[in-house]
Amino acid sequence: MAEIDHTVHVALGERAYDILIGPRLLDEAGALLAERFPGRRYGIVTDEHVAKAQLPRLAASLDAAGLEHETIVLPAGESTKSYQKLETVVEGLLAARLERGDLVIALGGGVIGDLAGFASAITRRGMDFVQMPTSLLAQVDSSVGGKTGINSAHGKNLVGAFHQPKLVLADLSTLKTLPPRQFAAGYAEVAKYGLIDDPGFFDWLETHFDDIRDGGPSLGEAVARCCAHKARVVIEDERETGVRALLNLGHTFGHALEKDTGYSDRLLHGEGVSIGMVLAHTFSTRLGLAPGQDAGRVAAHLRRAGLPTTMAEIPGALGSTESLLAAIAQDKKVQRGALTFILTRGIGQAFIEHGVDPQAVHAFLEEMRP
Ligand code: NAD
């Protein structure tokens, strides 16, 4: 019997699925999959780091359950979310003679989840896939909700599809091999859920942070609470026409900074989100919407988690304020030239604001940049 600490159901009608959270689900995956999806073959997509650290556990468990599997290993990093690697995955799945009814497994962080999910959405006009997220970011965010895709020269995530997984297996023990900087980056998304509309969760995070960082019982609880939050939002707004945009708190500034730094190691996605969330709170304070002490409290907690909270902490020179603003305008959250931001009235009180004045954003960035 698999040891499951938490189950979150994503109630999306015929696209409904479970998120199972437990301490050793990769070792138990073979039995779980054989029971839920009898008679399938499996195409595992992973990256070179995860292949080294976690793939042997999954492969052994599929072997033990007698499940046939092929593996496609890609280079690690954001640049793998490309047209070229999409082709590698699609052609690899076809070469492995996987049928439409077979299953793709995305074993890795958000990069692998987004890429393998998109490849599943388009190979043979749509194959089923299972998310096995191995980074904190992927466990609390990217593996849930069905947004899949790759990056374009025009920006991040501009090419993709909504394609829900059939199952998510979040094995908490995989986080033990995740580098601490990556753990911290994922933690930015954990804090985000509190900051959107759950101030009680943000309080709880402030109290339980040490146990979460050390992999204690609070880690599983935090992952489950984040997944439940994301599931609620996705059920309400699967295709992001409304409230789902709240999940982008901190992402408009964050994406612009990520683009400016070339999606490189200079700034990880979660680090951009961390700086972006502090900027969103500070900008809201400047606009007279939120109390100043809340921005300070957010920054203090993210700093404690080892995250950058200011643009000055990004190594190397940033581009011009005009280019940052252009990146914000290029972001897909723009509607007919007006800037859309997630602003806040304080911790846990985020809201979507359409038509933010680009001049005000320009002046704010000038003030905040090093
Ligand atoms: P990632 O997939 O690049 O993983 C981060 C690094 O950690 C990589 O080097 C990876 O090889 C390594 N790694 C992952 N798990 C490991 C493990 N258990 N042990 C050792 N190394 C491990 O990045 P990420 O932060 O997981 O995801 C970021 C991506 O997710 C971005 O492309 C972002 O756009 C996307 N994203 C998607 C959604 C969505 O809804 N689809 C939401 C948020 C973010």
Residues whose N, C-alpha, C, O or C-beta is under 5 A from the ligand:
A	BS01	NAD	D47 H49 V50 A53 A76 G77 E78 G108 G109 G110 V111 I112 T134 S135 L137 A138 D141 S142 V144 K147 T148 T174 L175 T177 L178 P179 Q182 H269
